């Protein structure tokens, strides 16, 4: 992406006031976001566009009080109508959506998740949405994961081209999935 104009040892990173990692002296206009769980790492990289990504294990145990702490009242009403397994899955879709969105904004958990609602309607086909949002389910080592990518939608930008890359390092269990928005 940088056409090798910047040597790896010259990259320097810093964090904004909310903890989002940034590239220092970023002449390439690159933005990135990183998320990890278990042995899975996801990165989102964009040029001239803000990105956010989050990944969670669908198999993780969740207590009901977590729903109350992080869901908007309208989301809780929907979750209360669902069977337990589906409820957990929909909650994780909401969670990764909120996490990716707030990372894209550079705010992370500084923005209360309970105040965010209706992220499920802000999908790629919604031209009025503030973000282009993509969901992904994938399996690694017999475990199911869900990830959400959020890309800042600017009215003067061409359509977003998302490329998914899967990198497995030889001799390691770690899996890296990257989404590039260039």
TAUR-V759964 format. One record per pair of residues at least 4 apart in sequence whose ideal C-beta (glycine too) atoms are under 7 Angstrom apart, sorted by the first residue. I is the first residue (numbers start at 1). J is the second residue. If there is no record, write none. Layout:
# TAUR-V759964
I/J ; I/J
This chain:
# TAUR-V759964
1/30 ; 1/45 ; 1/47 ; 1/182 ; 2/6 ; 2/28 ; 6/10 ; 6/11 ; 11/23 ; 12/24 ; 12/25 ; 13/21 ; 13/22 ; 13/23 ; 13/24 ; 14/22 ; 14/24 ; 15/19 ; 15/20 ; 15/21 ; 15/22 ; 16/20 ; 16/22 ; 16/106 ; 18/106 ; 18/107 ; 18/108 ; 18/110 ; 19/108 ; 20/103 ; 20/106 ; 20/108 ; 23/30 ; 26/30 ; 28/47 ; 29/47 ; 29/48 ; 30/45 ; 30/47 ; 31/46 ; 31/49 ; 31/50 ; 31/51 ; 32/43 ; 32/44 ; 32/45 ; 32/51 ; 33/44 ; 33/51 ; 33/52 ; 33/53 ; 33/103 ; 34/41 ; 34/43 ; 35/42 ; 35/53 ; 35/54 ; 35/55 ; 36/40 ; 36/41 ; 37/55 ; 37/56 ; 37/57 ; 38/57 ; 38/143 ; 39/140 ; 39/173 ; 39/174 ; 39/175 ; 40/55 ; 40/140 ; 40/145 ; 40/175 ; 41/174 ; 41/176 ; 42/53 ; 42/55 ; 42/147 ; 42/177 ; 43/53 ; 43/176 ; 43/178 ; 44/51 ; 44/52 ; 44/53 ; 44/149 ; 44/179 ; 45/51 ; 45/178 ; 45/180 ; 46/50 ; 46/51 ; 46/151 ; 46/181 ; 47/182 ; 49/151 ; 49/152 ; 49/157 ; 49/181 ; 50/104 ; 50/152 ; 51/104 ; 51/149 ; 51/150 ; 51/151 ; 51/181 ; 52/100 ; 52/101 ; 52/102 ; 52/103 ; 52/104 ; 52/150 ; 53/100 ; 53/103 ; 53/147 ; 53/149 ; 53/179 ; 54/96 ; 54/99 ; 54/100 ; 54/103 ; 54/147 ; 54/148 ; 55/96 ; 55/145 ; 55/147 ; 56/60 ; 56/92 ; 56/95 ; 56/96 ; 56/145 ; 56/146 ; 57/143 ; 57/145 ; 58/89 ; 58/92 ; 58/144 ; 58/145 ; 58/146 ; 59/143 ; 59/144 ; 62/66 ; 62/88 ; 62/91 ; 65/69 ; 66/70 ; 67/71 ; 67/76 ; 67/79 ; 67/91 ; 68/76 ; 70/95 ; 70/113 ; 70/114 ; 71/75 ; 71/76 ; 71/79 ; 71/94 ; 71/114 ; 72/114 ; 72/116 ; 72/117 ; 73/77 ; 74/78 ; 74/117 ; 75/79 ; 75/94 ; 75/117 ; 76/80 ; 79/87 ; 79/90 ; 79/91 ; 82/86 ; 82/87 ; 82/90 ; 83/87 ; 84/88 ; 85/89 ; 86/90 ; 87/91 ; 88/92 ; 89/93 ; 90/94 ; 91/95 ; 92/96 ; 92/146 ; 93/97 ; 93/135 ; 93/146 ; 94/98 ; 94/119 ; 94/120 ; 95/99 ; 96/100 ; 96/146 ; 96/147 ; 96/148 ; 97/101 ; 97/119 ; 97/133 ; 97/148 ; 98/102 ; 98/113 ; 98/116 ; 98/119 ; 99/103 ; 100/104 ; 100/148 ; 100/149 ; 100/150 ; 101/105 ; 101/119 ; 101/131 ; 101/150 ; 102/107 ; 102/108 ; 102/111 ; 103/108 ; 104/131 ; 104/150 ; 104/151 ; 104/152 ; 107/111 ; 111/115 ; 119/133 ; 121/126 ; 122/126 ; 122/129 ; 122/130 ; 122/131 ; 122/133 ; 123/133 ; 124/132 ; 124/133 ; 124/134 ; 129/153 ; 130/153 ; 131/150 ; 131/151 ; 131/152 ; 131/153 ; 132/151 ; 132/153 ; 132/160 ; 133/148 ; 133/150 ; 134/148 ; 134/149 ; 134/162 ; 135/146 ; 135/148 ; 136/147 ; 137/144 ; 137/146 ; 138/145 ; 139/143 ; 139/144 ; 140/145 ; 140/175 ; 141/173 ; 149/162 ; 149/179 ; 151/160 ; 151/181 ; 160/181 ; 161/181 ; 161/182 ; 162/179 ; 162/181 ; 163/180 ; 164/177 ; 164/179 ; 165/178 ; 166/175 ; 166/177 ; 167/176 ; 168/175 ; 169/174
